[in-house]
Amino acid sequence: MPQQNRHRRGDCRGTRLGLVYADLATRDPAELAGLPWTKDSRSIRCRPDWLPREGQGLLFLDELPQAGVANLNIAATLIADTVSASMRSPQAGWWSALATTRTTALG
């Protein structure tokens, strides 16, 4: 798969909202959650570079049912984090959306 399709960034047409697309079925868990690292003798994960830090927009997570268990758990954390941020501050600005292809369409 070409590099530009791994995690796409763009904007929601006609708005000032950003759009970040991640395909859960084809991504490695480390790409979604961030690479493991140590800091002060503790294990942490580096923040993925594709994950938004500011602004407002939609975090679009695609192919949910086709994703592996590790990616499903990571998606749950990403969704919980965006919901939590929105509850603390409605101006936080990032919302999560999930989508899939019907399994009957996959053949």
Backbone torsions as a table, in degrees:
resi	resn	phi	psi	omega
1	MET	NA	134.3	-179.4
2	PRO	-61.7	148.5	-177.2
3	GLN	-55.2	-39.8	-176.0
4	GLN	-65.0	-16.9	-179.4
5	ASN	-95.1	-3.0	-176.6
6	ARG	-65.1	-51.7	173.4
7	HIS	-142.4	117.4	-176.7
8	ARG	-100.1	142.9	173.5
9	ARG	-117.9	148.0	178.3
10	GLY	-170.6	-152.3	175.7
11	ASP	-138.0	157.0	176.5
12	CYS	-80.8	118.1	-173.8
13	ARG	-50.8	134.5	176.2
14	GLY	77.2	6.6	179.3
15	THR	-132.0	177.3	174.1
16	ARG	-101.1	16.0	-177.9
17	LEU	-86.7	141.0	175.7
18	GLY	-83.5	164.1	177.5
19	LEU	-137.2	126.1	174.3
20	VAL	-122.4	122.7	-178.1
21	TYR	-109.4	131.2	175.4
22	ALA	-135.1	126.9	178.3
23	ASP	-89.0	109.4	-175.1
24	LEU	-69.3	-25.7	-175.8
25	ALA	-76.6	-25.2	-174.1
26	THR	-112.8	0.8	-178.2
27	ARG	-94.4	144.1	173.2
28	ASP	-74.3	141.6	179.9
29	PRO	-54.3	-35.7	179.5
30	ALA	-66.0	-31.9	176.8
31	GLU	-67.1	-37.3	-178.2
32	LEU	-77.9	-43.1	-173.7
33	ALA	-93.6	-17.8	-175.2
34	GLY	101.7	150.2	-178.3
35	LEU	-72.7	142.1	177.0
36	PRO	-68.3	146.7	-177.2
37	TRP	-151.5	163.7	174.1
38	THR	-116.8	142.3	177.5
39	LYS	-144.2	123.2	-178.0
40	ASP	53.6	44.2	179.2
41	SER	62.1	23.0	177.4
42	ARG	-122.0	147.0	178.2
43	SER	-84.6	129.6	177.5
44	ILE	-136.2	175.8	173.2
45	ARG	-120.3	135.9	175.7
46	CYS	-71.2	141.9	178.0
47	ARG	-68.0	128.4	178.8
48	PRO	-61.6	140.9	-177.5
49	ASP	-68.6	-19.7	-178.5
50	TRP	-84.7	-14.3	-177.6
51	LEU	-78.4	128.1	-175.5
52	PRO	-65.9	144.7	177.9
53	ARG	-108.1	-23.0	-175.1
54	GLU	-150.0	175.8	178.0
55	GLY	82.8	-165.6	-179.8
56	GLN	-133.4	149.8	178.0
57	GLY	166.8	-161.5	-174.5
58	LEU	-120.6	126.1	172.7
59	LEU	-95.8	105.2	-172.3
60	PHE	-100.8	110.5	-179.5
61	LEU	-103.6	116.3	-171.8
62	ASP	-106.8	160.0	175.2
63	GLU	61.0	45.6	-177.8
64	LEU	-55.5	-54.0	-176.8
65	PRO	-65.4	-23.7	-179.0
66	GLN	-86.4	-5.0	-177.9
67	ALA	-77.2	151.6	174.6
68	GLY	-72.3	165.4	-177.2
69	VAL	-58.7	-43.0	-179.9
70	ALA	-59.4	-43.5	179.9
71	ASN	-69.3	-32.7	175.3
72	LEU	-63.7	-41.7	178.2
73	ASN	-65.2	-39.7	178.1
74	ILE	-65.6	-42.0	178.0
75	ALA	-60.1	-41.3	178.5
76	ALA	-60.6	-40.5	178.4
77	THR	-66.8	-44.0	178.5
78	LEU	-60.2	-42.1	179.7
79	ILE	-66.1	-46.0	179.4
80	ALA	-60.3	-40.0	179.5
81	ASP	-64.8	-41.7	-179.7
82	THR	-71.4	-36.7	176.9
83	VAL	-65.2	-44.7	179.8
84	SER	-60.8	-44.2	179.0
85	ALA	-63.9	-39.4	179.9
86	SER	-68.4	-33.0	178.7
87	MET	-71.2	-36.2	178.3
88	ARG	-70.0	-38.3	-177.6
89	SER	-151.1	108.5	179.7
90	PRO	-57.9	-20.8	178.4
91	GLN	-83.5	-2.0	179.2
92	ALA	-54.5	-40.7	162.8
93	GLY	90.4	-3.7	178.1
94	TRP	-110.8	130.9	179.2
95	TRP	-117.7	152.7	179.0
96	SER	-105.2	144.3	173.5
97	ALA	-138.2	142.8	178.9
98	LEU	-119.3	148.2	178.3
99	ALA	-149.2	162.4	178.0
100	THR	-155.3	165.3	170.7
101	THR	-95.9	137.3	176.8
102	ARG	-57.3	137.1	-177.5
103	THR	-63.3	-26.3	176.9
104	THR	-68.7	-25.4	179.2
105	ALA	-78.8	-16.3	-177.6
106	LEU	-78.7	-19.6	176.5
107	GLY	87.2	NA	NA
